[in-house]
């Protein structure tokens, strides 16, 4: 709605004598605004001239004798009051079941604050202040009472920060009239109470049966389960095929059992060891212990198919998550995007936002405290990450572990972060079941209508401490004194239904007893584990097998056809001329006498992978062009600004290709891409850091998900991490991708870590990774990619290297024989420093005749057999030198030194050449860097030591 339309509607509220008075006051306002009442001045400031003046061109002849300034002030004050209730009703809403803010009042929604009495309000017709007032609302007092009931009851709303007029009007209409509130039948109310009793009984049984064990109970927020039920049930009548959920510990066991149908005996068995053979999950519920190292019970997820008899059956997935609670958020969003996309055709993937949606359950302290939440929210409406609206639910238990709200956030509400992303917010009292279910119904309808995020702040409490072994009364004595006296929501609702005559006095106790007997019967009938002792499971055999049998060469003629296809442009497309010349030159890279550089090799790899029918998704900061202006996979028309991706015009492509510049985020985007790779195992998903150093900000995703997800949860990912790495005098934040961290996490063949030095090697590495998709041998790939080497001709490869070879874990330094019996020194290294060494060797051929050099292209899994063969073919080697450009306590040295030492004979020595131990990964002064780099190369080749700081590198 425009300002003009808004003002027009405002002036429609004035009638009869009021119009004449307003005209007189407006004339005074035009002469001197300070001479009229402040409220009238504010009204004219905001809405301008009365609409009827602009329509008729002059003053209306009306009788103003019966109208006073006091009458008009009451009317304008009433309008202010009504608007204040809509905006600030939440300030005194009854949304806290317990706590110091339980009984709140706000002057802003009090008629007395505006000098209004009930009699004043009764004298004003409802239509004057609310044009669409319901027929049963006749005056302003009734308007105020209705709006306070809807905006300041056990449900309250914040949506003034939503800038879209259609969305804001939709919300206002729903809330003003009370249409958002569901009207439940007596049977629906009974079933809601029964559901709450089931949840309460389950938690009570766990507490009595497994005394003192951690379970992070839902008690105080039991309404979470019926709210999720509502979202799931609503999905059965829509086009939804999948619901993807993420949540923290609190209430997880109840959600697993009641929403996803995880068998009770399976839950019970996880509180003490019991063989999986004896406690199989029921049909439709995935087994939980997928990985071989496992995880604690409140980290596991599950998958369940629901509503088979409904119009639209739905599969619901609860994601596994680590104790870094909110970091599952972007992972779930990645799941959802993958579930929405059709990837089995050329061009960009086709997304259907109604096919799947996500539900994220947050902790109140974590939602406002963890930066990954903001990163995830920021992705919600970006083209490469949009999922058509997420339902957010804050499980608000008023305390973060032992930290109170006054120490945990600088905002009034835990939900305030969402305002910056224009997400509507509902605060609802967890002790009012019908209000809670209504809030979820509104959230679901908003998501389906506008395909945007919606947030529910479910305000409850935590019946026990952070976990059941924690004593909360030491740190929150007053709060827990109140909680100890407070009835559970099931008791509160049962009393309400008894008063309404919906249930009898004994029905609630009957429900409780039935639940207790059901759970006791299941527990008593469980088969005890008699002989088995818990033992760690082995890693899948497929992970231990080598990858040497994967052929990645592509016939030269096919490569040339693909290269030619990449030069196609839509008719009339006006590309940047300088860039088009560069791209055209790439088209000649495979001709005799030419070489293909890194960017050409990467493009050909993607094109050939698409030709094989494998979809690709590549994202990262500036990945469309490439941080170093090398990729150029999205072209811009200089006349229209339209974009075109050459991959979308390939006639040979048999699958989709997606490429997106990401927001300036590491953890959030990295988590999203991981989630996408898990949900869509047949897609080659690549994430590129702007500089490898920046990947540091995604360390939680590396540690908890990518490196360990399969061992813990059996979660397979085949994603590729492209991390620009190499020492070129660019300082400590633009040199190192922290290779050592990925090697430190390397075990059980959990991923591949490579630092390749030729474009053909990169080509084959990507193709090998694509060939692993969907297989048991699938695992992530970590690649240290180059920066300055992108255009270095020593990295470029001939056509034959693409069409006749495969990936090699180690390669001999170019220009040297593969083996030499004369060599007394063997230099081994990885990455850019090896290219520096190659350049120096070419200038000192006579001085390095007794030196053999090989490049370790795949560092993990470590190619011990291949290196052993090299050593056998060099029988006279007395000294093996490991060379690296990273400091001694970084890079690969600490990983490879023992592995190399075990390959040597007694007479052979192992020596390190590189930078000394350092706290910072690189120096900040380019000239010092050059001196250091030259010293490393000279020492590795046993040439004269030292260096000239003026010499290029």
Secondary structure, 3 states (H helix, E strand, C coil): CCHHHHHHHHHCCCCCHHHHHHHHHHHHHHHCHHHCCHHHHHHHHHHCCCHHHHHHCCCCCCCCCCCCHHHHHHHHHHHHHHHHHHHHHHHHCCCCCCCCCCCCCCHHHCHHHHCCCHHHHHCCEHHHHCCCCCCCCCEHHHHHHHHHHHHCCCEEEECCCCCCHHHHHHHHHHHHHCCCCCCCCHHHHHHHHHHHHHHHHHHHHHHHHCCCCCCCCCCCCCHHHHHHHHHHHHHCCCCCCEEEEEECCCCHHHHHHHCCCCCHHHHHHCCCCCCCCCCCCCCCECCCCCCCCCCCHHHCCEEEEECCCCCCCEEEEECCCCCCHHHHHHHHHHHHHHHHEECCCCECCEECCCCEEEEEEEEHHHHHHCHHHHHHHHHCCCCCCCCCCEEEEEEECCEECCEEHHHHCCCCCHHHHHHHHCCEEEEEECCCHHHHHHHHHHHHHHHHHHCCCEEEEEECCCCCCCCCCCCHHHCCHHHHHHHHHCCCHHHHHHHHHHHHCCCCCCHHHHHHHHHHHHHHHHHHCCCCCCCCCCCCCCCCHHHHCCCCCCCCCCCHHHHHHHHHHCCCCCCCCCCCHHHHHHHHHHCCCCCCCCCECHHHHHHHHHHHHHHCCCEEEEEECCCCCCCCCCCCCCEECCCCCCEECHHHHCCCCCCEEEEEECCCCCHHHHHHHHHHHHHCCCEEEEEEECCHHHHHHHHHHHHHHHCCHHHHHCCCCCCEEEEECCCCCCCCCCCCCCHHHHHHCCCCCCEEEECCCCHHHHHHHHHHHHHCCCCCCCCEEEEEECCHHHHCCCCCECHHHHHCCCCCCEEECCCCCCCCCCCCEEEEECCHHHHHHHHHHHHCHHHHCCEEEEEECEEECCCHHHHHHHHHCCCCCCEEEEEEEEECCCCCHHHHHHHHHCCCCCCCEEEEEEECCCCCCCCCCHHHHHHHHHHHHHHHCCCCCCCCCCCCC
